[in-house]
Each structure stands twice: as C-alpha cells, then as structure tokens.
C-alpha cells in the first residue's frame, strides 16, 4: 500500500461560490466538494487510440477530457482507497452569519474526504464507503453494499447547519424551551420601555443556529429478472432555534401602545419517511406500484413568553397589558400515498405512460385553550378537543408519444388533480355561544372558521415537432388548464398556453433555438365577498370591510384575468476543435389587467459562457450574466364606512387612501477561471466570481390622504427607499504538487469579500418604542482562507 498526501486543489475550486443550501442528494459540504474530483485526475493522454478526436454533444458542446481511472489492487478481492486531510486556517470576519450560514469553516484539522471501495475480481460482490468534511457540522457519509444484478443496500448521512445570526440580543431566559421568561426586575405586562432598555443593556450577543441531520437507508432487491423490490427509510432530525414573531396588540400608527416581540422558536422535530415499491419491466411493458408514508413528530407543542411591555405607556400613566402570550407550534401530522405507473411501447415508435396517485394528509393535534388568562371564561370551552384536519388528493395523468412518419413527432398529455379539504372547524364556545378565538385578552378575532381550499384541476396538452430539414426542426404546442375552487373569489379559471419553437444547427458545431410563448387566463365572474363568511364576527353576521381583497376591483394575482408573452433565444457555437461559446437571452411579461392588486410584472435575462480546452493541460473559461425583474401593485386602504360599500372611491375605500408599490431587482454576475498543468506533476487553478444584486422599491401615495399610518408626518414620509445592494467577490487560487501517482500536496488560498447595503437594517436597535427585536444585522465581511492538505491514494 503506497502512501500519498494531497491538498485541496480541485476540491476547493469546485466550490467557488459562497456557501449555500443544497438539496440532500447533491449536498457535499463547501469544503469537501465533489468526491470524484479529488479521487481521479484528468487523463494526461487526453484521448485514446479508439477516439483520436474531440467529440461534441448533440447540441454542439464539447465533451470534457476523460478522467484517469484509479486502478484497483489485489488478487481475489480488488481494493482502492483515497484520503485527503490537512489543516484549515482562516482570518477576518469569520463569524459573520452570512459567511457561515450553511457551512462549517472553523480553523483546525480537516479530513476533507475519503473513499474506500472494493469488488470481487470474478464475483458480483462490491462495496463503497465515502464521506467528507468529517467531524464538522456539515459532514456527509455514504455507504453501499451489493451484488450486481441481485441486491443493493445504500446508506447516507448528511448534516447541514443553518446560521440565522451571530449577534442577536435576547432578553428572555429559557431559550430552547417552550417557556420564555423575563429576567429578574421586570414584571410581565407592566414595564415601561425604559425599564426594558435597562435590562437589555446587560445582555450580550448570541448565535442563532438550527441543525438538520438527514439519514437514509434504501434497499433494492431483484426478485426475478423482470421484478424488483425497493424499500427505503429516511429520518430528518432538526434541533436548535429560529426567529419567531410574537404580537400582543398591533403597534402600527402609535409609539406607546401595543407590542411586537421577536422571539426564538425552539426546534426539536423528527420526520420519518418510509416507502416500499415493486417495479416490473419487460421489453415492451413497465409497471410500478409504490407506497409512501411520512410522519412528522414535533417535540415542541407551543411557545409561551412573558410580555415585556405594558398595554400603553403614556409617561404619566402606565396601563398594564397581558402578562403573557402563547402561540401553537407546528402540529404533528402524517401523510400516506399510494401511487401506480404503467408504460407501454406502441407502434410508430410510440410510447404510452399512465399514472395515478392517492394521498391522505391529516393531523389530529390536541387543541390549546383560546387563552392562558384564567380570568377570561368566555372562550375557555372548545367545540372539540382535537383538530381533526384532513386533506385527500388524487391524481390521474397520461402521456402519449408517437412518430407516425419519420420527420414528425406527436405528443398528447392529460392530467386530472383533485384536492378535498375536510377540516370544518368553527370557533364557537358551546357553553357561552361566543364565536371567534382570542388573539389578545378580551380581543377576539373576526375569523370564525377555516376556509376550505378544495379544488379540482384538469390539464390537457398537445404538440407536434416537424423536422423540416436534417438540421432544422419546427415545433408547436398548446395546453389548456381549468381549475375549479370551492371557496375563492373566482371559482373557475382557465389558463391557455401556446408555444412555438424553431431549432437549427446552422453550423456543424453549434445549435440555435428560438421560442415564443403566449399565455392567457380567463374565468368566471369575480366575487370579492365570497369568503366573507370566514372573516365575519359570526356565521350569520355581516362582514365588515377591511381586508384589501374585499375592495371590489381588487384582484388576487393567481385569480386575475391576465395575458403574458415570453421570448427566448438560445445559441451556441463551436470555436475550432477546442472552444465553446454559448449565449442565452429571455424576455417575459405578464399583465394582470387589474387596477388594484398586482398590476403587471416583467423580466429579462441574458447570459454568455465561453470555454477553451486546447489540451488536457490547459482549460480557460468565463461567464457573464444579467437578470432584471420589475413588479408593480396598487391598492386602497379601508376607512370607516358602510360595510357593504366595496366600491373604489366610496366612503369605505376612498381614493385619497390609494397607494402603490414597485420593485425593480437587477442582478449581475461574471466570472473567469484558468486551470493549467505546466508540468506533469504541477497543477495550478485560478478562479474568480463576482455577484452584484440591487433592489429598488418605490412607493406613491396622496400626502393629504389616509394611506399613511397614524402619527406619520405626510411631509416627511418616504416615497423612494434607499436601494438594497449586495456585492460578493470570491477569489480562489490553488497549486498542487504530485510527488508520485499516489501522493500529492495542495496549497489553497481563497478570499471571500461581501458588502451589503440594506437601509432596513441600518441602525437597527433591539428596542424601538414598545417593540423588541433580536437586532441581528447582516454585516460586510472579508475572510482569507488557507488550506494545506495531503492525499493518500491506494
């Protein structure tokens, strides 16, 4: 067994973007990167005698140079292994939450990744064990055991931290439990803001983090040549805290009453997922039958916190408020799904696929009393002890593909989906006959029931592709979708979509594609009062106008009649025998045809990518992109007026209360990189990435009207907010020395530099009037990261 040491060259450069969250199946830690990159190097020979020239994909892109296989060693049982380890150094603002949000980048020893693999020389047995970022908060591990063609057993473990903030100021005691209490000296519900400020002065900064650990085991067994059994178990464990809002009286428009308190929700949950399936496959027929179950177990039922503030603090008079508040947390719940699929080969090179699924989601959590104040008895009795909530869905869909003549492809799709919500809960105290539930002591809401969100949707689509010439294809597709909802302002919506595209290989190495898409939504009449019964004070009362959606011409954007267009152009060219150039641009717009609500949205994007690979020793790449989005909305704040007068401009929704909002987001990105092998034993990698994002928000309102909250001076009210900007730079430089085929050393330097400008966070203090915040602020950061590692490969 030969010993080898390798550093992070390709490993670190593979992750040149700032840390981000990844899907479980691709999550591999920021430090570890792709396992394959560290185990195998590019074959210095480049090509083989069987393939003496570079090949391109069907769309014209060059295939990369092949990797050098890592050989197995042994006699009857073949083995190979690889280990990378070293030390990580970092200096700078390395505790900033945005830097460590999804990664563990602490100084110290680093077992970056390892792999151990074996197989029988003449048998079918094989195994694999691999992992990365060992011993760190973002570590991951994989294992596989099996016999080719007979069975395969896989196991996986992934850890993912999520850091919300590193400088939070937390007044309460008992963080992580279901009860948050005030420090000594403060009286629940009877403190002036000055006393709260004094208690907060001695509180230090704290880190807020939630950890997620995923574990999966799956088994695949071949029962017969055409029949396979699959089974899997997945456990998702989460623990820690995350920000959570508690409200005791809305404070908007006043500085001395009501309160908002930013709390920490305790996280301690388990999600168990189990599945089993049978797969049948023959030459012309495939069929699958699968069952899935998901059980969510939340170890935290509710969050209770002592109120830091009085109801009103007038200076000369202190009015006591509720002593405590309580909020229910996510309930335990379960879902069960049964799914079947069938696929068959047809004449005319055709294929038919049909599938169906039935799902039941339910939760029967024990309901909490409406208030924790023992002096209030009007809402102490619940109509039932458990939630009894249930949702059933079923889905049927089919796809048909045919080629009746050689240049023509036809497709036909159909899908039917039904959702039936069955909760039927009415907030009624059977002893007193009082409707509603308590938000604040003696302050019931006007919501008396849970609106049913049942709906049925069917979708049909048809399309054809015609190969006009050997290199040019024309396509046309149309889809129609209808959705009928049980309880929305528009019961029926119809969405139509027409798409045409033309693709052509104008050159031997290149491809160009144009497409245009037209979208239109129509539907039944719009009734803004349809859900009034669910926010009335009782089932038989008249609902007071108030929510913006009750404004007669206001349209909820997912129900509004709308029209849209989308244009796209994609093209790529082969530059000689070693280069690629690709360009993509897209423009889309959607007009909702509404005077009030979301009015329209537009977006455009363009990207350019280039690469040059003249030999296995040199690779150069670069990219640039821009993304622009614009969205506008308008509405009218309600005033005191007749509850049934929902007209725009009437006494309930007067025109002087009109206000509008517009958001424009622009994102620019660019990057370039160089990989160089000047000598057979030397690798050099340089990579740079820049991301710039800017959002501008503009508002408009009548300064003499009633759109502004009480207490805001119309003369100084802001119309245009300071833009929010984010600029990220990531520079990565690494060099690797291969001492032997089994031993390599790598030295890596990486610079993270990020600047953020956010007026909403500038000068944010923990205490503002009678509002208490965690006051965790996103700061600029610059971090220098250096890693020295060694690879041992057998």
Order of alpha helices (4+ residues) and beta strands (2+ residues): alpha-alpha-beta-beta-beta-beta-beta-beta-alpha-beta-beta-beta-beta-beta-beta-beta-beta-beta-beta-beta-beta-beta-beta-beta-beta-beta-beta-beta-beta-beta-beta-beta-beta-beta-beta-beta-beta-beta-beta
